[in-house]
């Protein structure tokens, strides 16, 4: 299945009607009412909302982790050990 050919065929057929879709079983553009494939927009919309929500949660957790001090060496105690005092 070549993406360029399938998309070109889909664009050509959707000029007349928006009842066409890609059948992934054979890679052909077909009339969805004839083969009985119906996607619910509400399902796709909620899938996108939940996906974005998951990504934002991951980014928030990453921001919290990156902003927390790492607990590395204590610089004040090391300054006392250096001969120059810095």
Backbone torsions as a table, in degrees:
resi	resn	phi	psi	omega
1	UNK	NA	115.2	178.0
2	UNK	-94.5	126.5	-175.4
3	UNK	-62.6	-39.5	-177.8
4	UNK	-62.5	-43.6	-179.0
5	UNK	-68.3	-42.4	-178.7
6	UNK	-65.6	-44.8	179.8
7	UNK	-66.8	-37.9	177.4
8	UNK	-63.9	-42.2	177.4
9	UNK	-65.0	-40.2	179.1
10	UNK	-64.9	-44.7	177.9
11	UNK	-62.2	-39.8	-179.4
12	UNK	-65.6	-39.3	-177.4
13	UNK	-80.6	-26.1	-180.0
14	UNK	-81.2	-2.3	174.3
15	UNK	-64.8	-41.3	-178.9
16	UNK	-81.0	-42.0	-174.2
17	UNK	-151.5	152.3	178.2
18	UNK	-99.0	25.9	-179.1
19	UNK	-96.0	20.3	-178.4
20	UNK	-109.5	148.0	178.4
21	UNK	-149.2	174.0	-178.8
22	UNK	-98.5	123.6	174.0
23	UNK	-86.6	109.8	-174.3
24	UNK	-74.3	-11.0	178.4
25	UNK	-68.4	-40.6	-179.9
26	UNK	-122.9	-3.7	176.5
27	UNK	78.0	18.0	-179.2
28	UNK	-101.1	151.0	174.4
29	UNK	-86.4	124.1	-175.6
30	UNK	-133.3	160.7	174.1
31	UNK	-74.3	118.5	-173.7
32	UNK	-70.6	-23.5	178.9
33	UNK	-73.4	-28.0	179.2
34	UNK	-75.6	-37.0	-178.0
35	UNK	-95.6	-3.5	173.1
36	UNK	78.0	34.7	176.9
37	UNK	-105.4	120.5	179.0
38	UNK	-133.8	121.6	176.8
39	UNK	-101.3	138.0	178.8
40	UNK	-88.3	124.5	-180.0
41	UNK	-62.9	-35.0	-178.9
42	UNK	-61.5	-38.7	178.4
43	UNK	-64.9	-44.7	179.2
44	UNK	-66.0	-38.5	179.8
45	UNK	-62.6	-45.9	179.5
46	UNK	-67.9	-34.2	177.1
47	UNK	-62.4	-42.5	177.8
48	UNK	-66.1	-42.2	178.9
49	UNK	-61.0	-45.0	-179.3
50	UNK	-68.8	-33.7	177.2
51	UNK	-65.1	-46.4	179.1
52	UNK	-64.4	-39.5	178.3
53	UNK	-62.1	-41.3	178.4
54	UNK	-64.1	-42.5	179.6
55	UNK	-64.4	-42.1	179.3
56	UNK	-65.2	-36.9	177.1
57	UNK	-63.6	-43.8	178.8
58	UNK	-62.2	-42.0	179.7
59	UNK	-67.0	-36.3	177.4
60	UNK	-65.6	-43.8	178.7
61	UNK	-63.7	-41.4	178.5
62	UNK	-62.5	-39.5	179.2
63	UNK	-66.2	-38.7	178.1
64	UNK	-65.3	-43.6	-179.5
65	UNK	-63.9	-42.4	-177.3
66	UNK	-71.9	-27.2	-177.5
67	UNK	-85.6	-16.5	-179.8
68	UNK	-76.2	136.2	177.1
69	UNK	-60.2	143.1	-174.2
70	UNK	-79.4	-11.5	-179.0
71	UNK	75.0	33.8	-179.4
72	UNK	-72.6	-161.0	-177.8
73	UNK	-65.1	148.0	179.2
74	UNK	-81.7	113.3	-174.5
75	UNK	-70.7	-28.0	-179.8
76	UNK	-67.6	-39.7	179.5
77	UNK	-72.1	-30.0	178.5
78	UNK	-73.2	-30.9	179.6
79	UNK	-64.6	-33.6	180.0
80	UNK	-71.5	-25.0	-178.5
81	UNK	-83.2	-20.8	-178.1
82	UNK	-77.4	143.7	180.0
83	UNK	-71.0	-28.0	-178.5
84	UNK	-87.8	-7.5	176.6
85	UNK	83.6	4.8	-179.8
86	UNK	-97.6	NA	NA
